[in-house]
Amino acid sequence: MSESAAPDRSPEMDPREALLQIVNGPMLSQCVYVAAKLGIADLLKDGPKSSEDLAAATQVHAPSLYRILRSLAGFGIFAEDEDRRFTLNPMAEPLRSDVPGSARGCARREDGRVRFCSRLRHGYVGISRRAS
């Protein structure tokens, strides 16, 4: 692996923060996938909308979509206002389908994420627990 491709392991990086980036990576990737698959950025291009409005437009479970959008807002992809409405941040713009160089198609690559999106439609988002 080339030096430039290696993750940032500089001494200034807080070890806890570095670990949390790794741990949250798969969850964040799944949330971005869901937002891209549902076309959330396209729905927000004309202004703020509540998770209830977005859920109705995409036919998914509103409380589950709210949790996903809050997670994405925590990473700076979307923004949430005091009325619990979501708007686009600059990082969400490439998720729109109508912008040059859109990254929506890349974010919608289907691998293990299809099941997560399907579970969102029915309100079963979370970690599955199996009996030991």
Secondary structure, DSSP 8 states (H G I E B T S, - for coil): --GGGS----TTS-HHHHHHHHHHHHHHHHHHHHHHHHTHHHHHTTS-EEHHHHHHHHTS-HHHHHHHHHHHHHTTSEEE-TTSEEEE-GGGGGGSTTSTT--HHHHT--STTHHHHHHHHHT--S------
